[in-house]
């Protein structure tokens, strides 16, 4: 949902497309009213979109970098280096940070937090395991994410939260026999919704 709660962005894909949690943000971007009415199709050129703090801009991942796009004109008004962020981009509610699933911070995917003013990126997650699907809490100081497995050790993905100020981490939720992915914090920061699966989805 947009910061003011009036609009919704989502991706649509052909029903024949295999489910893959690593590529859902690469299909057609649609922006609609919060009740789903009056959908506007933006197309495939706006990958991994995230609302800006004022609701008039989105941030997207393009091959050349992180692009800030004006929704009214669809024009790119600013561009930043990606710094290894490859998917699941999130713009903090206060507009000061970006977070995403990133390469180059360890041997596997990690949760990267990017300062757009300095260009510095750092890992919020443990770097010796797969981590993915980050999202901001309303205070812009914490990120919820899926803490994944160490390939040789196996295990299940769990829901964790990291503090971007001191990089402290803690587990929020886990289930035996299920993977937990795709966390999203409620506007008051008191709840999180997520997806769960017995089998790991994606390539």
RAWOHU-V72192 format. One record per residue. SS is DSSP state (~ for helix, > for strand, _ for the rest). PHI is phi in radians with two decimals (999 if undefined). Layout:
SS:PHI
SS:PHI
This chain:
_:999
_:-1.16
_:-0.98
_:-1.57
_:1.36
_:-1.66
>:-2.34
>:-2.35
>:-1.98
>:-2.74
>:-1.96
>:-2.10
_:-2.46
_:-1.05
_:-1.12
_:-1.40
_:-1.34
_:-1.10
_:-1.17
_:-2.63
_:-1.28
_:-1.73
_:-2.38
~:-1.08
~:-1.44
~:-1.88
_:-1.67
>:-1.34
>:-1.40
>:-2.21
>:-2.14
>:-2.34
>:-1.11
_:-1.06
_:-1.57
_:1.58
_:-1.38
_:0.89
_:-1.21
>:-2.04
>:-1.54
>:-1.58
>:1.70
_:-1.57
_:-1.60
_:-2.31
_:-1.40
_:0.94
_:-1.22
>:-2.44
>:-1.12
_:-1.39
_:-1.12
_:-1.70
_:1.31
_:-1.78
>:-2.32
>:-2.24
>:-1.88
>:-2.33
>:-1.71
>:-2.03
_:-0.94
_:-1.46
>:2.78
>:-1.41
>:-1.89
>:-1.66
>:-2.03
>:-1.37
_:-1.18
_:-1.17
_:-1.85
_:1.11
_:-1.54
>:-1.38
>:-1.81
>:-2.82
>:-2.45
>:-2.21
_:-1.11
_:-1.28
_:0.98
_:1.61
>:-1.22
>:-2.01
>:-2.88
>:0.95
>:-1.23
>:-2.40
>:-1.68
_:-1.13
_:-1.00
_:-1.53
_:1.36
_:-1.71
>:-2.48
>:-2.13
>:-2.31
>:-3.00
>:-1.35
>:-2.30
_:-1.74
_:1.56
_:-1.79
_:3.03
_:-1.25
_:-2.23
_:-1.16
>:-2.42
>:-1.59
>:-1.76
>:-1.97
>:-1.95
>:-1.59
_:-1.19
_:-1.33
_:-1.73
_:1.40
_:-1.32
>:-2.19
>:-2.43
>:-1.45
_:-1.58
_:-1.72
_:-1.11
_:-1.66
_:-1.75
_:-2.57
_:-1.24
>:-2.47
>:-2.82
>:0.83
>:-1.42
>:-2.69
>:-1.42
_:-1.53
_:-1.08
_:-1.43
_:1.11
_:-2.07
>:-2.33
>:-2.23
>:-1.62
>:-2.81
>:-1.62
>:-1.49
_:-1.58
_:-1.70
>:-1.60
_:-0.89
_:-1.25
_:-1.72
>:1.27
_:1.92
_:-2.26
_:-1.23
>:-2.23
>:-1.60
>:-2.23
>:-2.33
>:-2.17
>:-1.58
_:-1.29
_:-1.34
_:-2.13
_:1.07
_:-1.27
>:-2.27
>:-2.68
>:-1.40
>:-1.75
>:-2.75
_:-2.68
_:-2.37
_:-1.17
_:1.45
_:-2.40
>:-1.57
>:-2.00
>:-2.40
>:1.10
>:-1.21
>:-2.55
>:-1.47
_:-1.25
_:-1.01
_:-1.63
_:1.29
_:-1.63
_:-2.36
>:-2.40
>:-1.87
>:-2.77
>:-1.92
>:-2.45
>:-2.67
_:-1.32
_:-1.73
_:-1.27
_:-1.66
_:1.84
_:-1.35
